[in-house]
Amino acid sequence: WPAGGATDLTLRMLAELAGRRLGQKVVIENRGGAGGTLAMPVLQQAAPDGHTLAQMPQPVFRAPHTQKVAWDPIRDTTPILQISGVTFGLVVPASSPWRSVDDLLNHAAAHPGRLSIATNGIGTTPHVVLDEWFARRGLSYIHVPYKGTAEQMLAVASEQVMAGVNSNGFASYVDAGRLRLLATFGAARTRRWPEVPTMNELGHGIVATSPYGLAGPRGLAPAVVQALHDAFKAALFDPAHIAELARYDQEIAYLDSADYGRSMRESFAAERRTVERLGLAPAAA
């Protein structure tokens, strides 16, 4: 992702804390665009020496089913640990007349193809969820993809687009009164905004989360995996990191290397089923 979003900021804190335990600086390198999948070519080409890691966002498990890519998120990686997940939400500018999800849907129905909604990229979870949601209702919208959260939230707050769906990066804008949060996409209401309903309780049948973790290139030696796991696990549970996650309504969702590997495989299979159900798989040549 580009710099400035919630994932970037929380990972910078995690990297700083892990670096103290590893005895060397952990450098964050941002690769914005392509729905967060640009980390995969980096991992695929990196030496398996433990000096190159990547955040594994949900789109890396979806993209191979929707487009032709040279990498495989299972074959080409070594799981380290799962870190956290995000709270997706539907936001509108503070100046918007819309006070509810129904207000937005009524506008879409009354003005076909005129509603603009921003996401953090083509093929991301917000994009896939929006497409399925609007298709079920027979509605259309203008999709406006951005490279990441920071520029997307600025665009929504400044009324360049009419609404936006993204993860926790909207938190500071909502708290500052620049954006209005109409609904969240989790299974339950958030502790941070308990007055905001979920899409599921509103009857839209949507529950979407994107757990993420760290992985290295395939072929990492078990001793290297263990050393990295231990350093990042300690950083994960450091009070400073927990506080940083809380700023964006995130909680720890720790899995060790083996369990994270199983979760990655399950996500890869689940994304294939979702892509096939929505008809997003590319046509055979």
C-alpha positions in Angstrom: 0.0 0.0 0.0 1.1 3.6 -0.3 2.3 5.4 2.8 -0.1 7.0 5.2 -2.9 4.4 5.5 -3.8 2.5 8.7 -1.9 -0.7 7.6 1.2 1.3 6.8 1.2 3.2 10.1 0.6 0.2 12.3 3.2 -1.9 10.5 5.8 0.9 11.0 5.2 0.6 14.7 5.4 -3.2 14.5 8.6 -3.0 12.5 10.2 -0.6 14.9 9.4 -2.8 17.9 10.5 -6.1 16.1 13.7 -4.4 15.0 14.7 -3.8 18.6 14.4 -7.5 19.3 16.2 -8.5 16.1 19.0 -6.1 16.8 18.7 -4.4 13.4 16.4 -1.8 11.8 13.4 -3.2 9.9 12.7 -0.9 6.9 9.2 -0.4 5.5 9.1 -0.2 1.7 5.7 0.9 0.3 4.5 -0.5 -3.0 1.2 1.2 -3.8 -1.4 0.0 -6.3 -2.7 -3.3 -7.8 -4.9 -3.8 -4.8 -2.0 -4.5 -2.4 -0.7 -7.4 -4.5 2.6 -5.8 -5.5 4.3 -7.5 -2.6 4.1 -10.8 -4.3 6.6 -10.3 -7.1 9.0 -8.9 -4.5 8.7 -12.1 -2.4 8.9 -14.3 -5.5 12.3 -12.8 -6.5 13.8 -12.4 -3.1 16.5 -14.6 -1.6 15.1 -16.9 1.2 17.5 -15.4 3.8 14.9 -13.8 6.1 15.8 -10.2 5.0 12.7 -9.7 2.8 9.2 -10.0 4.3 5.8 -8.7 3.1 2.4 -8.0 4.4 -0.1 -10.4 2.9 -3.4 -8.6 2.3 -6.5 -10.5 1.2 -6.3 -9.6 -2.5 -3.2 -11.7 -2.9 -5.4 -14.8 -2.4 -8.0 -13.4 -4.8 -6.0 -12.1 -7.7 -4.7 -15.4 -9.1 -8.4 -16.4 -9.6 -9.4 -13.2 -11.4 -6.3 -12.5 -13.6 -3.2 -14.1 -15.0 -0.3 -13.6 -12.6 3.2 -15.2 -12.4 3.1 -15.9 -8.7 1.2 -18.1 -6.3 0.5 -16.9 -2.7 0.9 -20.3 -1.3 3.7 -21.8 -3.4 5.9 -18.7 -3.3 5.7 -17.8 0.4 6.7 -19.0 3.8 4.2 -17.9 6.5 5.6 -16.1 9.6 2.5 -15.1 11.6 -0.9 -13.5 11.3 -1.2 -10.0 12.8 -4.6 -8.4 12.7 -7.7 -7.7 10.7 -9.5 -4.6 9.6 -13.0 -3.0 10.0 -14.5 -2.1 6.7 -17.0 0.7 6.6 -19.2 2.8 4.2 -18.4 6.5 4.5 -19.7 9.7 2.9 -18.6 13.3 3.2 -19.7 15.1 6.4 -21.6 17.5 4.1 -23.6 14.6 2.5 -27.4 14.7 3.0 -27.3 10.9 3.4 -27.7 9.7 7.0 -28.2 6.0 6.3 -27.4 3.2 3.9 -31.0 3.4 2.7 -30.5 7.0 1.7 -27.5 6.0 -0.5 -29.4 3.1 -2.1 -32.4 5.3 -2.7 -30.2 7.8 -4.6 -28.7 5.0 -6.6 -32.1 3.7 -7.6 -33.4 7.2 -8.5 -30.2 8.1 -10.5 -29.0 4.9 -12.3 -25.2 4.9 -12.9 -24.7 8.3 -11.2 -23.5 7.2 -7.8 -19.7 7.3 -7.5 -18.0 5.1 -4.8 -14.3 5.0 -4.1 -12.4 1.9 -3.0 -8.7 1.2 -2.3 -8.3 -0.6 -5.7 -9.6 -2.9 -8.3 -10.1 -6.5 -7.0 -9.9 -5.5 -3.3 -12.4 -6.7 -0.8 -14.4 -3.5 -0.8 -14.6 -3.6 -4.6 -15.7 -7.3 -4.7 -18.3 -6.7 -1.9 -19.7 -3.6 -3.6 -20.1 -5.4 -7.0 -21.9 -8.3 -5.4 -24.1 -6.0 -3.2 -25.2 -3.7 -6.1 -25.7 -6.6 -8.5 -28.0 -8.4 -6.0 -30.1 -5.2 -5.9 -30.1 -4.6 -9.7 -28.3 -1.2 -9.1 -25.3 0.3 -10.7 -22.5 2.6 -9.5 -19.4 4.3 -10.8 -16.3 2.6 -9.3 -13.4 4.9 -8.5 -10.3 2.9 -7.5 -7.4 4.5 -5.6 -4.0 3.1 -4.8 -4.6 3.2 -1.1 -6.5 4.5 1.9 -4.9 7.9 2.4 -5.6 9.4 -1.0 -9.0 7.7 -1.1 -10.2 9.2 2.2 -9.1 12.6 1.1 -11.1 12.3 -2.1 -14.2 11.3 -0.2 -13.8 14.0 2.5 -13.3 16.7 -0.2 -16.4 15.5 -2.2 -14.5 14.3 -5.3 -16.5 11.1 -4.9 -19.9 10.6 -3.3 -19.0 7.7 -1.0 -16.2 5.3 -0.1 -15.7 1.8 1.2 -12.4 1.0 2.9 -10.8 -0.3 6.1 -9.8 1.4 9.3 -8.0 4.3 7.6 -11.2 6.3 7.8 -11.0 6.4 11.6 -9.4 9.7 12.1 -11.6 11.3 9.5 -14.7 10.0 11.1 -13.6 11.1 14.6 -12.7 14.5 13.3 -16.1 15.0 11.7 -14.9 15.0 8.2 -16.6 11.8 7.2 -19.9 10.2 8.2 -19.8 6.4 8.9 -23.0 4.9 7.7 -22.3 1.2 8.4 -19.5 -1.2 9.2 -19.0 -4.6 7.6 -18.0 -6.8 10.6 -20.1 -9.5 12.3 -20.8 -7.1 15.2 -20.8 -3.4 15.9 -17.4 -1.9 16.7 -16.4 -0.8 20.2 -15.2 2.5 18.8 -18.5 3.4 17.0 -21.1 1.3 18.8 -23.9 3.6 17.5 -23.1 2.6 13.9 -25.0 -0.4 12.6 -23.5 -3.3 10.6 -24.4 -4.1 7.1 -25.5 -7.5 8.2 -27.9 -6.2 10.9 -29.4 -3.8 8.3 -30.4 -6.9 6.3 -27.8 -6.7 3.5 -26.2 -10.1 4.3 -22.6 -8.7 4.2 -19.9 -9.7 6.6 -16.4 -8.8 5.4 -13.0 -8.8 7.1 -9.5 -9.0 5.8 -7.1 -10.6 8.2 -3.4 -10.1 7.3 0.0 -11.2 8.4 3.6 -11.4 7.4 5.3 -13.9 5.1 8.7 -14.4 3.5 9.9 -16.0 0.3 9.5 -19.7 -0.1 12.3 -21.8 1.3 13.0 -20.0 4.5 14.9 -22.2 6.9 12.9 -23.2 10.0 15.4 -21.5 12.3 14.9 -18.2 10.4 11.2 -18.5 10.5 11.2 -19.2 14.2 13.5 -16.2 14.9 11.3 -13.9 12.8 8.1 -15.2 14.4 9.4 -14.7 17.9 10.5 -11.2 17.3 7.3 -10.1 15.6 5.1 -11.9 18.1 6.7 -10.0 20.9 6.3 -6.8 19.0 2.7 -7.7 18.2 1.8 -7.9 21.9 3.8 -4.9 22.9 1.5 -2.3 24.6 2.7 0.4 22.1 1.6 -1.7 19.1 -1.7 -2.6 20.7 -2.4 1.1 21.3 -1.5 1.8 17.7 -3.9 -0.8 16.4 -6.6 0.6 18.7 -6.3 4.0 17.0 -7.8 2.3 13.9 -10.3 0.0 15.7 -8.1 -3.0 15.1 -7.4 -5.9 17.4 -4.8 -8.6 17.5 -5.7 -11.7 15.5 -2.5 -13.7 16.2 -1.8 -17.0 14.5 1.6 -18.8 14.7 3.4 -19.9 11.5 1.7 -23.2 11.1 -1.8 -21.9 11.8 -1.3 -18.9 9.6 -0.2 -21.2 6.8 -3.4 -23.2 7.2 -5.4 -20.0 7.2 -3.7 -18.8 4.0 -4.6 -22.0 2.2 -8.2 -21.8 3.4 -8.4 -18.2 2.2 -7.0 -19.1 -1.2 -9.6 -21.8 -1.6 -12.4 -19.6 -0.3 -11.5 -16.8 -2.6 -11.7 -19.1 -5.6 -15.2 -20.2 -4.6 -16.2 -16.5 -4.2 -14.8 -15.6 -7.6 -16.6 -18.5 -9.3 -19.9 -17.6 -7.6 -19.6 -14.0 -8.8 -18.5 -14.9 -12.3 -15.3 -13.0 -11.9 -13.0 -15.7 -13.3 -11.3 -14.8 -16.6 -12.8 -16.5 -19.7 -10.7 -19.4 -21.0 -8.5 -18.5 -24.0 
